[in-house]
Amino acid sequence: DAGDYKCVATNDAGMVERSLTLTLQSPPVITVEPVGTVLEAGATAVLDCQARGEPPPTIGWSRQGQPVLGDDRVTLLPNGSLRIAALQREDTSEYECVARNLLGSVLVTVPLTVQGGPARAKGSIIGNINDVEFGIAFLNATVTDSPDSDTRVIEAKITNVPRTLGPAMRKLISILSPVYWTTAKEIGEAMNGFTLTDAVFKRETQVEFATGEILRMTHVARGLDADGALLLDVVVSPGGAGVGAADARALLQDYTEDYIQTGPGQLHAHSTRLFTADGVSVPYTWNHTITYDSSKGRMPFLVQTLRAASITTEYSPLEEAVAFKIQASIAKGDRSNQCPAGFALDSSGPYCSDIDECESRDTCQHECRNSLGSFQCVCPAGYRL
């Protein structure tokens, strides 16, 4: 019934007329709702929002109740959509689209998640391997998206590595684990180390070689510097790294790492890796304990799996430098919401709590030593298992 109307009155003396417009007003109704979006850092986000009503409503945007248009990267498009250019990690939030007219207002919220794990990493490495003190070595790494696979490519160089340690350092991809875990390509809803911890965490690592030698190292990630580079310090405790004559030709094979949420602000990770020397595959195992600010929350899954592939390492005696290249991605585990063997579900988190196998007298005949996710039976001096 809305439209232009005309009333006409006539008699023998003449005619008179009046015109009017009938408008039917209505409150705003959202016709196109914004959709939750997950994008990489540096990309451009467009959050669509359209509404109808009479008078035609105006569209406004806010972030947790605060206006968003004060940033030069943010633009309100003529159709009511919000565009955010050069996305940053800090843009992750819930955004509100509000449509208003004289009869009222309507609001709808939409989450925006910005992924992206730092483009560079740098740090120092100190310690002792095979009774060789290597002073201070320096780590520099770059991170890029792989053009032909759903992974990130980490290229790293460690300089000031003595020639006597070059072959051993080629196998120690563990020394880079904080870098590729922090920056791994996130598949689906999985979180890498940067998304989970904002690159502030401590990581205790133990590596055990087939020779029986054990190497321990501590990684401390201190967030990002002003240029967006991950800051990392590594301390290697005195120990052996299974160096042999064939190590100069050793090749690292692809492997996976399982990350398990064991408590608030705490993860446990473990894996078995293989390196090939003279055509023979030699295993070595490792485990990590990671602690971070529990207020950052937890992984979206009880178990996440990191995949490391296309690993190459090279030592340059002339430069006294080890070069690494690795492709990494992280996704939910094959059984992402079930605790693996050695752990039991703690529904308060939910978390995977360690099972103390040593509580049972039947576990070992003599001494039992419990560890995260496992245990070890020990014999007295003079005996072996």
Buried (B, 14 or more C-beta within 10 A) or exposed (E): EEEEEEEEEEEEEEEEEEEEEEEEEEBBEBEBBBEEBBBEBEBEBBBBBBBBBBEEBBBBBBBEEEEBEEEEBBBBEEEBBBEBBEBBBEBBBEBBBBBBBEEEBBEBEBEBBBBBBBBBBBBBBEBBBBEBEBEEBBBBBBBEEBEEEEBBBBBBBBBBBBEEBBBBBBBBBBBBBBBBBBBBBBBEBBBBBBBBBBBBBBBEBBBBBEEEBBBBBBBBBBBBEEEEBBBBBBBBBEBBBBBBEBBEEBBBEEBBBBBBBBBBBBBBBBBEBBBBBEEEEBEBEBBBBBBBEEEBEBBBBBBBBBBBBBBEBEBBEEEBBBBBBBBBBBBBBEEBEEBBEBBEBBEEBEBBBBBEBBEEEEEBEEEBEBBBBBBEBEEEEEEEE
